[in-house]
Amino acid sequence: MIRVPDASPVGDALAWAARIMAIGIVMFVPGVIGTWLDKRYGLGLLGPAGFVLGLTASLIWLVKIGGNSKNRRSS
């Protein structure tokens, strides 16, 4: 992430809002797709697996963003 030194607070807020929405989508969409595939093919495993995969990916992303934010504040 490249941060412009003269960025406005509104721009920073919009950037964080976009990141949070993207993380929410990453958390939710794999489970929805897995549930849809379960209903389509008569399976019962892809929905829960999708939600677990989405949760894992979003938590990794949150930790990565949190680490980047902490490093940026200290310097």
PyMOL Python script that loads the backbone (N, CA, C, O; Angstrom):
from pymol import cmd

cmd.read_pdbstr("""\
ATOM      1  N   MET A   1       0.842  -1.179   0.000  1.00  0.00           N
ATOM      2  CA  MET A   1       0.000   0.000   0.000  1.00  0.00           C
ATOM      3  C   MET A   1       0.884   1.238   0.000  1.00  0.00           C
ATOM      4  O   MET A   1       1.789   1.376   0.823  1.00  0.00           O
ATOM      5  N   ILE A   2       0.612   2.109  -0.913  1.00  0.00           N
ATOM      6  CA  ILE A   2       1.329   3.366  -0.981  1.00  0.00           C
ATOM      7  C   ILE A   2       0.464   4.432  -0.348  1.00  0.00           C
ATOM      8  O   ILE A   2      -0.707   4.581  -0.697  1.00  0.00           O
ATOM      9  N   ARG A   3       1.033   5.164   0.574  1.00  0.00           N
ATOM     10  CA  ARG A   3       0.269   6.211   1.246  1.00  0.00           C
ATOM     11  C   ARG A   3       0.851   7.559   0.862  1.00  0.00           C
ATOM     12  O   ARG A   3       2.052   7.796   0.993  1.00  0.00           O
ATOM     13  N   VAL A   4      -0.014   8.433   0.388  1.00  0.00           N
ATOM     14  CA  VAL A   4       0.394   9.778   0.005  1.00  0.00           C
ATOM     15  C   VAL A   4       0.454  10.627   1.267  1.00  0.00           C
ATOM     16  O   VAL A   4      -0.507  10.619   2.036  1.00  0.00           O
ATOM     17  N   PRO A   5       1.543  11.362   1.518  1.00  0.00           N
ATOM     18  CA  PRO A   5       1.663  12.127   2.762  1.00  0.00           C
ATOM     19  C   PRO A   5       0.590  13.194   2.939  1.00  0.00           C
ATOM     20  O   PRO A   5       0.199  13.488   4.069  1.00  0.00           O
ATOM     21  N   ASP A   6       0.108  13.778   1.848  1.00  0.00           N
ATOM     22  CA  ASP A   6      -0.877  14.855   1.945  1.00  0.00           C
ATOM     23  C   ASP A   6      -2.306  14.362   1.735  1.00  0.00           C
ATOM     24  O   ASP A   6      -3.170  15.140   1.329  1.00  0.00           O
ATOM     25  N   ALA A   7      -2.567  13.091   2.002  1.00  0.00           N
ATOM     26  CA  ALA A   7      -3.902  12.534   1.809  1.00  0.00           C
ATOM     27  C   ALA A   7      -4.878  13.137   2.814  1.00  0.00           C
ATOM     28  O   ALA A   7      -4.524  13.394   3.965  1.00  0.00           O
ATOM     29  N   SER A   8      -6.093  13.355   2.371  1.00  0.00           N
ATOM     30  CA  SER A   8      -7.101  13.933   3.256  1.00  0.00           C
ATOM     31  C   SER A   8      -7.663  12.865   4.190  1.00  0.00           C
ATOM     32  O   SER A   8      -7.599  11.677   3.875  1.00  0.00           O
ATOM     33  N   PRO A   9      -8.208  13.269   5.327  1.00  0.00           N
ATOM     34  CA  PRO A   9      -8.816  12.299   6.244  1.00  0.00           C
ATOM     35  C   PRO A   9     -10.000  11.568   5.615  1.00  0.00           C
ATOM     36  O   PRO A   9     -10.248  10.400   5.916  1.00  0.00           O
ATOM     37  N   VAL A  10     -10.720  12.254   4.750  1.00  0.00           N
ATOM     38  CA  VAL A  10     -11.860  11.612   4.081  1.00  0.00           C
ATOM     39  C   VAL A  10     -11.362  10.511   3.155  1.00  0.00           C
ATOM     40  O   VAL A  10     -11.967   9.442   3.073  1.00  0.00           O
ATOM     41  N   GLY A  11     -10.260  10.773   2.458  1.00  0.00           N
ATOM     42  CA  GLY A  11      -9.689   9.755   1.584  1.00  0.00           C
ATOM     43  C   GLY A  11      -9.216   8.546   2.364  1.00  0.00           C
ATOM     44  O   GLY A  11      -9.422   7.410   1.937  1.00  0.00           O
ATOM     45  N   ASP A  12      -8.580   8.782   3.513  1.00  0.00           N
ATOM     46  CA  ASP A  12      -8.154   7.675   4.367  1.00  0.00           C
ATOM     47  C   ASP A  12      -9.360   6.879   4.864  1.00  0.00           C
ATOM     48  O   ASP A  12      -9.322   5.649   4.893  1.00  0.00           O
ATOM     49  N   ALA A  13     -10.412   7.566   5.249  1.00  0.00           N
ATOM     50  CA  ALA A  13     -11.620   6.883   5.736  1.00  0.00           C
ATOM     51  C   ALA A  13     -12.248   6.040   4.632  1.00  0.00           C
ATOM     52  O   ALA A  13     -12.684   4.917   4.884  1.00  0.00           O
ATOM     53  N   LEU A  14     -12.298   6.566   3.421  1.00  0.00           N
ATOM     54  CA  LEU A  14     -12.859   5.797   2.308  1.00  0.00           C
ATOM     55  C   LEU A  14     -11.996   4.586   1.976  1.00  0.00           C
ATOM     56  O   LEU A  14     -12.516   3.523   1.637  1.00  0.00           O
ATOM     57  N   ALA A  15     -10.690   4.744   2.071  1.00  0.00           N
ATOM     58  CA  ALA A  15      -9.803   3.611   1.819  1.00  0.00           C
ATOM     59  C   ALA A  15     -10.028   2.507   2.850  1.00  0.00           C
ATOM     60  O   ALA A  15     -10.087   1.331   2.494  1.00  0.00           O
ATOM     61  N   TRP A  16     -10.155   2.882   4.137  1.00  0.00           N
ATOM     62  CA  TRP A  16     -10.413   1.881   5.178  1.00  0.00           C
ATOM     63  C   TRP A  16     -11.788   1.239   5.008  1.00  0.00           C
ATOM     64  O   TRP A  16     -11.947   0.040   5.232  1.00  0.00           O
ATOM     65  N   ALA A  17     -12.779   2.037   4.612  1.00  0.00           N
ATOM     66  CA  ALA A  17     -14.120   1.475   4.384  1.00  0.00           C
ATOM     67  C   ALA A  17     -14.087   0.458   3.253  1.00  0.00           C
ATOM     68  O   ALA A  17     -14.731  -0.588   3.334  1.00  0.00           O
ATOM     69  N   ALA A  18     -13.342   0.761   2.208  1.00  0.00           N
ATOM     70  CA  ALA A  18     -13.230  -0.177   1.088  1.00  0.00           C
ATOM     71  C   ALA A  18     -12.532  -1.462   1.523  1.00  0.00           C
ATOM     72  O   ALA A  18     -12.946  -2.551   1.124  1.00  0.00           O
ATOM     73  N   ARG A  19     -11.485  -1.353   2.329  1.00  0.00           N
ATOM     74  CA  ARG A  19     -10.790  -2.543   2.824  1.00  0.00           C
ATOM     75  C   ARG A  19     -11.718  -3.406   3.673  1.00  0.00           C
ATOM     76  O   ARG A  19     -11.742  -4.628   3.526  1.00  0.00           O
ATOM     77  N   ILE A  20     -12.473  -2.776   4.552  1.00  0.00           N
ATOM     78  CA  ILE A  20     -13.368  -3.518   5.438  1.00  0.00           C
ATOM     79  C   ILE A  20     -14.474  -4.205   4.636  1.00  0.00           C
ATOM     80  O   ILE A  20     -14.830  -5.347   4.926  1.00  0.00           O
ATOM     81  N   MET A  21     -15.015  -3.523   3.640  1.00  0.00           N
ATOM     82  CA  MET A  21     -16.046  -4.144   2.798  1.00  0.00           C
ATOM     83  C   MET A  21     -15.469  -5.322   2.010  1.00  0.00           C
ATOM     84  O   MET A  21     -16.126  -6.354   1.870  1.00  0.00           O
ATOM     85  N   ALA A  22     -14.263  -5.176   1.501  1.00  0.00           N
ATOM     86  CA  ALA A  22     -13.637  -6.269   0.753  1.00  0.00           C
ATOM     87  C   ALA A  22     -13.398  -7.476   1.653  1.00  0.00           C
ATOM     88  O   ALA A  22     -13.592  -8.614   1.226  1.00  0.00           O
ATOM     89  N   ILE A  23     -12.982  -7.240   2.882  1.00  0.00           N
ATOM     90  CA  ILE A  23     -12.773  -8.339   3.823  1.00  0.00           C
ATOM     91  C   ILE A  23     -14.100  -9.027   4.125  1.00  0.00           C
ATOM     92  O   ILE A  23     -14.154 -10.253   4.214  1.00  0.00           O
ATOM     93  N   GLY A  24     -15.161  -8.257   4.281  1.00  0.00           N
ATOM     94  CA  GLY A  24     -16.488  -8.852   4.506  1.00  0.00           C
ATOM     95  C   GLY A  24     -16.937  -9.707   3.341  1.00  0.00           C
ATOM     96  O   GLY A  24     -17.522 -10.772   3.534  1.00  0.00           O
ATOM     97  N   ILE A  25     -16.664  -9.244   2.133  1.00  0.00           N
ATOM     98  CA  ILE A  25     -17.029 -10.020   0.944  1.00  0.00           C
ATOM     99  C   ILE A  25     -16.220 -11.304   0.877  1.00  0.00           C
ATOM    100  O   ILE A  25     -16.758 -12.366   0.563  1.00  0.00           O
ATOM    101  N   VAL A  26     -14.930 -11.209   1.170  1.00  0.00           N
ATOM    102  CA  VAL A  26     -14.074 -12.404   1.161  1.00  0.00           C
ATOM    103  C   VAL A  26     -14.547 -13.407   2.209  1.00  0.00           C
ATOM    104  O   VAL A  26     -14.423 -14.615   2.006  1.00  0.00           O
ATOM    105  N   MET A  27     -15.081 -12.928   3.314  1.00  0.00           N
ATOM    106  CA  MET A  27     -15.553 -13.795   4.375  1.00  0.00           C
ATOM    107  C   MET A  27     -16.866 -14.493   3.995  1.00  0.00           C
ATOM    108  O   MET A  27     -17.094 -15.633   4.399  1.00  0.00           O
ATOM    109  N   PHE A  28     -17.709 -13.836   3.240  1.00  0.00           N
ATOM    110  CA  PHE A  28     -19.081 -14.294   3.028  1.00  0.00           C
ATOM    111  C   PHE A  28     -19.277 -15.058   1.712  1.00  0.00           C
ATOM    112  O   PHE A  28     -19.972 -16.074   1.685  1.00  0.00           O
ATOM    113  N   VAL A  29     -18.681 -14.586   0.647  1.00  0.00           N
ATOM    114  CA  VAL A  29     -18.962 -15.121  -0.688  1.00  0.00           C
ATOM    115  C   VAL A  29     -18.572 -16.591  -0.862  1.00  0.00           C
ATOM    116  O   VAL A  29     -19.350 -17.329  -1.466  1.00  0.00           O
ATOM    117  N   PRO A  30     -17.420 -17.066  -0.374  1.00  0.00           N
ATOM    118  CA  PRO A  30     -17.120 -18.494  -0.562  1.00  0.00           C
ATOM    119  C   PRO A  30     -18.168 -19.421   0.058  1.00  0.00           C
ATOM    120  O   PRO A  30     -18.463 -20.478  -0.499  1.00  0.00           O
ATOM    121  N   GLY A  31     -18.720 -19.041   1.183  1.00  0.00           N
ATOM    122  CA  GLY A  31     -19.761 -19.859   1.801  1.00  0.00           C
ATOM    123  C   GLY A  31     -21.046 -19.859   1.009  1.00  0.00           C
ATOM    124  O   GLY A  31     -21.710 -20.890   0.902  1.00  0.00           O
ATOM    125  N   VAL A  32     -21.409 -18.711   0.449  1.00  0.00           N
ATOM    126  CA  VAL A  32     -22.621 -18.626  -0.379  1.00  0.00           C
ATOM    127  C   VAL A  32     -22.459 -19.465  -1.641  1.00  0.00           C
ATOM    128  O   VAL A  32     -23.373 -20.190  -2.034  1.00  0.00           O
ATOM    129  N   ILE A  33     -21.297 -19.363  -2.271  1.00  0.00           N
ATOM    130  CA  ILE A  33     -21.052 -20.159  -3.474  1.00  0.00           C
ATOM    131  C   ILE A  33     -21.044 -21.646  -3.130  1.00  0.00           C
ATOM    132  O   ILE A  33     -21.593 -22.458  -3.874  1.00  0.00           O
ATOM    133  N   GLY A  34     -20.423 -22.003  -2.009  1.00  0.00           N
ATOM    134  CA  GLY A  34     -20.413 -23.400  -1.584  1.00  0.00           C
ATOM    135  C   GLY A  34     -21.807 -23.925  -1.283  1.00  0.00           C
ATOM    136  O   GLY A  34     -22.123 -25.068  -1.612  1.00  0.00           O
ATOM    137  N   THR A  35     -22.643 -23.101  -0.660  1.00  0.00           N
ATOM    138  CA  THR A  35     -24.028 -23.502  -0.380  1.00  0.00           C
ATOM    139  C   THR A  35     -24.804 -23.685  -1.675  1.00  0.00           C
ATOM    140  O   THR A  35     -25.589 -24.624  -1.810  1.00  0.00           O
ATOM    141  N   TRP A  36     -24.586 -22.791  -2.621  1.00  0.00           N
ATOM    142  CA  TRP A  36     -25.249 -22.905  -3.924  1.00  0.00           C
ATOM    143  C   TRP A  36     -24.827 -24.196  -4.632  1.00  0.00           C
ATOM    144  O   TRP A  36     -25.662 -24.900  -5.202  1.00  0.00           O
ATOM    145  N   LEU A  37     -23.533 -24.500  -4.591  1.00  0.00           N
ATOM    146  CA  LEU A  37     -23.053 -25.738  -5.203  1.00  0.00           C
ATOM    147  C   LEU A  37     -23.598 -26.966  -4.481  1.00  0.00           C
ATOM    148  O   LEU A  37     -23.900 -27.976  -5.115  1.00  0.00           O
ATOM    149  N   ASP A  38     -23.724 -26.883  -3.153  1.00  0.00           N
ATOM    150  CA  ASP A  38     -24.310 -27.991  -2.397  1.00  0.00           C
ATOM    151  C   ASP A  38     -25.736 -28.268  -2.851  1.00  0.00           C
ATOM    152  O   ASP A  38     -26.116 -29.420  -3.062  1.00  0.00           O
ATOM    153  N   LYS A  39     -26.520 -27.212  -2.999  1.00  0.00           N
ATOM    154  CA  LYS A  39     -27.916 -27.389  -3.432  1.00  0.00           C
ATOM    155  C   LYS A  39     -27.986 -27.887  -4.867  1.00  0.00           C
ATOM    156  O   LYS A  39     -28.845 -28.704  -5.200  1.00  0.00           O
ATOM    157  N   ARG A  40     -27.101 -27.407  -5.708  1.00  0.00           N
ATOM    158  CA  ARG A  40     -27.131 -27.776  -7.125  1.00  0.00           C
ATOM    159  C   ARG A  40     -26.743 -29.239  -7.345  1.00  0.00           C
ATOM    160  O   ARG A  40     -27.363 -29.935  -8.149  1.00  0.00           O
ATOM    161  N   TYR A  41     -25.716 -29.701  -6.628  1.00  0.00           N
ATOM    162  CA  TYR A  41     -25.211 -31.053  -6.841  1.00  0.00           C
ATOM    163  C   TYR A  41     -25.583 -32.024  -5.732  1.00  0.00           C
ATOM    164  O   TYR A  41     -25.162 -33.180  -5.768  1.00  0.00           O
ATOM    165  N   GLY A  42     -26.350 -31.593  -4.762  1.00  0.00           N
ATOM    166  CA  GLY A  42     -26.807 -32.485  -3.703  1.00  0.00           C
ATOM    167  C   GLY A  42     -25.717 -32.875  -2.714  1.00  0.00           C
ATOM    168  O   GLY A  42     -25.759 -33.958  -2.131  1.00  0.00           O
ATOM    169  N   LEU A  43     -24.764 -32.009  -2.532  1.00  0.00           N
ATOM    170  CA  LEU A  43     -23.686 -32.270  -1.580  1.00  0.00           C
ATOM    171  C   LEU A  43     -24.016 -31.594  -0.252  1.00  0.00           C
ATOM    172  O   LEU A  43     -25.030 -30.905  -0.148  1.00  0.00           O
ATOM    173  N   GLY A  44     -23.197 -31.776   0.735  1.00  0.00           N
ATOM    174  CA  GLY A  44     -23.447 -31.134   2.016  1.00  0.00           C
ATOM    175  C   GLY A  44     -22.196 -30.601   2.680  1.00  0.00           C
ATOM    176  O   GLY A  44     -22.220 -30.263   3.863  1.00  0.00           O
ATOM    177  N   LEU A  45     -21.103 -30.519   1.941  1.00  0.00           N
ATOM    178  CA  LEU A  45     -19.834 -30.165   2.547  1.00  0.00           C
ATOM    179  C   LEU A  45     -19.277 -28.831   2.055  1.00  0.00           C
ATOM    180  O   LEU A  45     -18.524 -28.176   2.775  1.00  0.00           O
ATOM    181  N   LEU A  46     -19.630 -28.429   0.863  1.00  0.00           N
ATOM    182  CA  LEU A  46     -18.998 -27.250   0.273  1.00  0.00           C
ATOM    183  C   LEU A  46     -19.404 -25.944   0.947  1.00  0.00           C
ATOM    184  O   LEU A  46     -18.585 -25.029   1.036  1.00  0.00           O
ATOM    185  N   GLY A  47     -20.627 -25.829   1.418  1.00  0.00           N
ATOM    186  CA  GLY A  47     -21.073 -24.619   2.096  1.00  0.00           C
ATOM    187  C   GLY A  47     -20.281 -24.343   3.367  1.00  0.00           C
ATOM    188  O   GLY A  47     -19.685 -23.274   3.500  1.00  0.00           O
ATOM    189  N   PRO A  48     -20.266 -25.293   4.307  1.00  0.00           N
ATOM    190  CA  PRO A  48     -19.464 -25.075   5.516  1.00  0.00           C
ATOM    191  C   PRO A  48     -17.974 -24.899   5.213  1.00  0.00           C
ATOM    192  O   PRO A  48     -17.302 -24.084   5.844  1.00  0.00           O
ATOM    193  N   ALA A  49     -17.464 -25.663   4.253  1.00  0.00           N
ATOM    194  CA  ALA A  49     -16.045 -25.524   3.895  1.00  0.00           C
ATOM    195  C   ALA A  49     -15.774 -24.130   3.330  1.00  0.00           C
ATOM    196  O   ALA A  49     -14.725 -23.545   3.603  1.00  0.00           O
ATOM    197  N   GLY A  50     -16.704 -23.600   2.551  1.00  0.00           N
ATOM    198  CA  GLY A  50     -16.548 -22.252   2.008  1.00  0.00           C
ATOM    199  C   GLY A  50     -16.540 -21.195   3.101  1.00  0.00           C
ATOM    200  O   GLY A  50     -15.743 -20.258   3.058  1.00  0.00           O
ATOM    201  N   PHE A  51     -17.430 -21.344   4.083  1.00  0.00           N
ATOM    202  CA  PHE A  51     -17.445 -20.378   5.186  1.00  0.00           C
ATOM    203  C   PHE A  51     -16.158 -20.444   6.010  1.00  0.00           C
ATOM    204  O   PHE A  51     -15.640 -19.410   6.432  1.00  0.00           O
ATOM    205  N   VAL A  52     -15.643 -21.648   6.241  1.00  0.00           N
ATOM    206  CA  VAL A  52     -14.386 -21.787   6.983  1.00  0.00           C
ATOM    207  C   VAL A  52     -13.238 -21.188   6.175  1.00  0.00           C
ATOM    208  O   VAL A  52     -12.400 -20.475   6.728  1.00  0.00           O
ATOM    209  N   LEU A  53     -13.193 -21.467   4.882  1.00  0.00           N
ATOM    210  CA  LEU A  53     -12.146 -20.917   4.030  1.00  0.00           C
ATOM    211  C   LEU A  53     -12.224 -19.387   3.983  1.00  0.00           C
ATOM    212  O   LEU A  53     -11.199 -18.709   4.064  1.00  0.00           O
ATOM    213  N   GLY A  54     -13.433 -18.849   3.852  1.00  0.00           N
ATOM    214  CA  GLY A  54     -13.605 -17.399   3.825  1.00  0.00           C
ATOM    215  C   GLY A  54     -13.208 -16.749   5.141  1.00  0.00           C
ATOM    216  O   GLY A  54     -12.569 -15.697   5.149  1.00  0.00           O
ATOM    217  N   LEU A  55     -13.580 -17.367   6.245  1.00  0.00           N
ATOM    218  CA  LEU A  55     -13.211 -16.829   7.554  1.00  0.00           C
ATOM    219  C   LEU A  55     -11.695 -16.848   7.740  1.00  0.00           C
ATOM    220  O   LEU A  55     -11.110 -15.884   8.233  1.00  0.00           O
ATOM    221  N   THR A  56     -11.070 -17.942   7.345  1.00  0.00           N
ATOM    222  CA  THR A  56      -9.613 -18.056   7.471  1.00  0.00           C
ATOM    223  C   THR A  56      -8.909 -17.000   6.618  1.00  0.00           C
ATOM    224  O   THR A  56      -7.989 -16.329   7.087  1.00  0.00           O
ATOM    225  N   ALA A  57      -9.344 -16.858   5.367  1.00  0.00           N
ATOM    226  CA  ALA A  57      -8.717 -15.872   4.474  1.00  0.00           C
ATOM    227  C   ALA A  57      -8.907 -14.454   4.999  1.00  0.00           C
ATOM    228  O   ALA A  57      -7.982 -13.644   4.942  1.00  0.00           O
ATOM    229  N   SER A  58     -10.089 -14.150   5.506  1.00  0.00           N
ATOM    230  CA  SER A  58     -10.333 -12.792   6.003  1.00  0.00           C
ATOM    231  C   SER A  58      -9.542 -12.503   7.278  1.00  0.00           C
ATOM    232  O   SER A  58      -9.076 -11.380   7.470  1.00  0.00           O
ATOM    233  N   LEU A  59      -9.384 -13.491   8.145  1.00  0.00           N
ATOM    234  CA  LEU A  59      -8.578 -13.288   9.354  1.00  0.00           C
ATOM    235  C   LEU A  59      -7.106 -13.069   9.013  1.00  0.00           C
ATOM    236  O   LEU A  59      -6.443 -12.230   9.622  1.00  0.00           O
ATOM    237  N   ILE A  60      -6.597 -13.822   8.043  1.00  0.00           N
ATOM    238  CA  ILE A  60      -5.212 -13.617   7.605  1.00  0.00           C
ATOM    239  C   ILE A  60      -5.048 -12.208   7.050  1.00  0.00           C
ATOM    240  O   ILE A  60      -4.060 -11.532   7.335  1.00  0.00           O
ATOM    241  N   TRP A  61      -6.022 -11.770   6.255  1.00  0.00           N
ATOM    242  CA  TRP A  61      -5.966 -10.435   5.674  1.00  0.00           C
ATOM    243  C   TRP A  61      -6.026  -9.359   6.768  1.00  0.00           C
ATOM    244  O   TRP A  61      -5.296  -8.369   6.702  1.00  0.00           O
ATOM    245  N   LEU A  62      -6.886  -9.549   7.767  1.00  0.00           N
ATOM    246  CA  LEU A  62      -6.981  -8.587   8.865  1.00  0.00           C
ATOM    247  C   LEU A  62      -5.675  -8.497   9.653  1.00  0.00           C
ATOM    248  O   LEU A  62      -5.245  -7.403  10.018  1.00  0.00           O
ATOM    249  N   VAL A  63      -5.049  -9.630   9.916  1.00  0.00           N
ATOM    250  CA  VAL A  63      -3.777  -9.619  10.635  1.00  0.00           C
ATOM    251  C   VAL A  63      -2.717  -8.896   9.815  1.00  0.00           C
ATOM    252  O   VAL A  63      -1.919  -8.132  10.356  1.00  0.00           O
ATOM    253  N   LYS A  64      -2.713  -9.137   8.524  1.00  0.00           N
ATOM    254  CA  LYS A  64      -1.745  -8.477   7.650  1.00  0.00           C
ATOM    255  C   LYS A  64      -1.956  -6.963   7.645  1.00  0.00           C
ATOM    256  O   LYS A  64      -0.991  -6.205   7.737  1.00  0.00           O
ATOM    257  N   ILE A  65      -3.195  -6.524   7.539  1.00  0.00           N
ATOM    258  CA  ILE A  65      -3.492  -5.090   7.551  1.00  0.00           C
ATOM    259  C   ILE A  65      -3.146  -4.484   8.909  1.00  0.00           C
ATOM    260  O   ILE A  65      -2.595  -3.385   8.978  1.00  0.00           O
ATOM    261  N   GLY A  66      -3.466  -5.192   9.977  1.00  0.00           N
ATOM    262  CA  GLY A  66      -3.151  -4.695  11.317  1.00  0.00           C
ATOM    263  C   GLY A  66      -1.657  -4.543  11.525  1.00  0.00           C
ATOM    264  O   GLY A  66      -1.215  -3.573  12.141  1.00  0.00           O
ATOM    265  N   GLY A  67      -0.877  -5.479  11.025  1.00  0.00           N
ATOM    266  CA  GLY A  67       0.567  -5.390  11.143  1.00  0.00           C
ATOM    267  C   GLY A  67       1.123  -4.223  10.350  1.00  0.00           C
ATOM    268  O   GLY A  67       2.033  -3.535  10.812  1.00  0.00           O
ATOM    269  N   ASN A  68       0.583  -3.993   9.155  1.00  0.00           N
ATOM    270  CA  ASN A  68       1.032  -2.868   8.328  1.00  0.00           C
ATOM    271  C   ASN A  68       0.667  -1.541   8.979  1.00  0.00           C
ATOM    272  O   ASN A  68       1.440  -0.585   8.924  1.00  0.00           O
ATOM    273  N   SER A  69      -0.499  -1.483   9.589  1.00  0.00           N
ATOM    274  CA  SER A  69      -0.947  -0.236  10.221  1.00  0.00           C
ATOM    275  C   SER A  69      -0.072   0.100  11.431  1.00  0.00           C
ATOM    276  O   SER A  69       0.285   1.261  11.630  1.00  0.00           O
ATOM    277  N   LYS A  70       0.270  -0.889  12.224  1.00  0.00           N
ATOM    278  CA  LYS A  70       1.100  -0.681  13.411  1.00  0.00           C
ATOM    279  C   LYS A  70       2.492  -0.208  13.009  1.00  0.00           C
ATOM    280  O   LYS A  70       3.037   0.708  13.625  1.00  0.00           O
ATOM    281  N   ASN A  71       3.066  -0.820  11.987  1.00  0.00           N
ATOM    282  CA  ASN A  71       4.402  -0.425  11.524  1.00  0.00           C
ATOM    283  C   ASN A  71       4.412   0.991  10.980  1.00  0.00           C
ATOM    284  O   ASN A  71       5.396   1.712  11.149  1.00  0.00           O
ATOM    285  N   ARG A  72       3.359   1.390  10.347  1.00  0.00           N
ATOM    286  CA  ARG A  72       3.290   2.723   9.763  1.00  0.00           C
ATOM    287  C   ARG A  72       3.211   3.793  10.850  1.00  0.00           C
ATOM    288  O   ARG A  72       3.791   4.867  10.694  1.00  0.00           O
ATOM    289  N   ARG A  73       2.502   3.519  11.952  1.00  0.00           N
ATOM    290  CA  ARG A  73       2.356   4.494  13.026  1.00  0.00           C
ATOM    291  C   ARG A  73       3.655   4.727  13.772  1.00  0.00           C
ATOM    292  O   ARG A  73       3.949   5.848  14.187  1.00  0.00           O
ATOM    293  N   SER A  74       4.432   3.667  13.942  1.00  0.00           N
ATOM    294  CA  SER A  74       5.656   3.804  14.734  1.00  0.00           C
ATOM    295  C   SER A  74       6.766   4.521  13.990  1.00  0.00           C
ATOM    296  O   SER A  74       7.693   5.024  14.625  1.00  0.00           O
ATOM    297  N   SER A  75       6.706   4.586  12.664  1.00  0.00           N
ATOM    298  CA  SER A  75       7.778   5.239  11.920  1.00  0.00           C
ATOM    299  C   SER A  75       7.474   6.670  11.576  1.00  0.00           C
ATOM    300  O   SER A  75       8.292   7.341  10.948  1.00  0.00           O
TER     301      SER A  75
END
""", "prot")
cmd.dss("prot")
cmd.show_as("cartoon", "prot")
cmd.util.cbc("prot")
cmd.orient("prot")
